[in-house]
Amino acid sequence: MIIEYIVVGVVLFGALFCALGAFGLVRLPDVYLRSHAATKSATLGVLCVLLGVFLYFWLVLAHLSIKLLLGILFVFITSPVAGHLNGRAAYRSGVKLWKNSVRDDLDHKKGSPSDTE
């Protein structure tokens, strides 16, 4: 009984993070911040949901699912890399930063703060 409550808590925690990621996609002003919100929150959210399902199968149904473990590993590795590559592609294609962005570390024309020290 307690294990089922823990599983429900982990799955709800993951669903909450996925919802926060969706909210970030709608509310944040530029592609870089949106990519950050989607990558970080969706990765944690999906991992928590998959972990909850894995724990349920393992502890309640006594079935160890290697496919779920591989899914967790796959999401853990590929999602941050995909988010980074999306941001990099946007930057290289000339998508402007948000007008209130403080600095652009990749802009070699302006020089980064570490260049002036």
C-alpha positions in Angstrom: 0.0 0.0 0.0 2.8 2.5 0.9 4.7 1.5 -2.3 1.6 2.4 -4.4 1.5 5.8 -2.8 5.2 6.4 -3.5 4.7 5.4 -7.1 1.7 7.7 -7.4 3.8 10.5 -5.9 6.7 10.0 -8.3 4.4 9.8 -11.3 2.5 13.0 -10.2 5.8 14.8 -9.6 6.8 13.9 -13.1 3.5 15.0 -14.6 3.8 18.3 -12.7 7.3 18.9 -14.2 5.9 18.1 -17.7 3.1 20.6 -17.1 5.7 23.2 -16.0 7.6 22.6 -19.2 4.5 23.1 -21.3 3.8 26.3 -19.4 7.4 27.4 -20.1 7.0 26.7 -23.8 4.0 29.0 -23.9 5.2 31.8 -21.6 8.9 32.3 -22.2 10.0 34.9 -24.8 12.6 33.4 -27.0 13.6 30.1 -28.5 16.6 29.6 -26.2 14.6 30.0 -23.0 11.8 27.8 -24.4 14.3 25.1 -25.3 15.8 25.3 -21.8 12.4 24.9 -20.2 11.3 22.1 -22.5 14.6 20.2 -22.2 15.1 20.4 -18.4 11.5 20.0 -17.2 10.4 17.4 -19.8 13.5 15.3 -19.1 12.9 15.3 -15.4 9.2 14.8 -15.9 9.5 11.9 -18.3 12.2 10.3 -16.2 10.0 10.5 -13.1 7.0 9.0 -14.9 9.0 6.2 -16.3 10.7 5.6 -12.9 7.2 5.4 -11.3 6.0 2.9 -13.8 9.3 0.9 -13.4 8.8 0.9 -9.6 5.2 -0.2 -9.9 6.1 -3.1 -12.2 9.0 -4.1 -10.1 7.6 -3.7 -6.5 3.9 -4.3 -7.0 3.7 -6.7 -9.9 7.1 -8.4 -9.3 8.1 -7.9 -13.0 11.5 -6.4 -13.8 11.2 -4.5 -17.1 14.5 -4.0 -18.9 12.6 -2.1 -21.6 11.7 0.6 -19.1 15.3 0.8 -17.8 16.5 1.2 -21.4 13.8 3.9 -22.0 14.9 5.8 -18.9 18.6 5.6 -20.1 17.6 6.7 -23.6 15.7 9.7 -22.4 18.4 10.6 -19.9 21.0 10.7 -22.6 19.2 11.9 -25.7 16.9 14.7 -24.4 19.6 17.1 -23.1 21.7 16.5 -26.2 18.7 17.2 -28.5 17.9 20.4 -26.5 21.5 21.6 -26.9 21.5 20.9 -30.6 18.2 22.8 -31.1 19.7 25.8 -29.3 22.9 25.6 -31.3 21.0 25.3 -34.6 18.9 28.3 -33.7 22.0 30.4 -32.8 23.9 29.4 -35.9 20.8 30.2 -38.1 20.7 33.7 -36.7 17.8 33.6 -34.3 18.1 36.7 -32.1 18.2 36.5 -28.3 15.5 38.1 -26.2 15.9 41.9 -25.9 16.5 41.7 -22.1 19.2 39.0 -22.4 22.2 40.1 -20.3 25.1 38.6 -22.4 25.9 36.4 -25.3 29.0 34.3 -24.6 29.2 33.1 -28.2 29.3 36.5 -29.8 32.9 37.0 -30.6 32.4 40.5 -32.1 31.4 42.1 -28.8 33.7 40.1 -26.7 32.7 38.2 -23.6 33.3 39.4 -20.0 36.2 37.0 -19.7 38.0 38.6 -22.7 38.2 42.0 -20.9 39.7 40.7 -17.6 
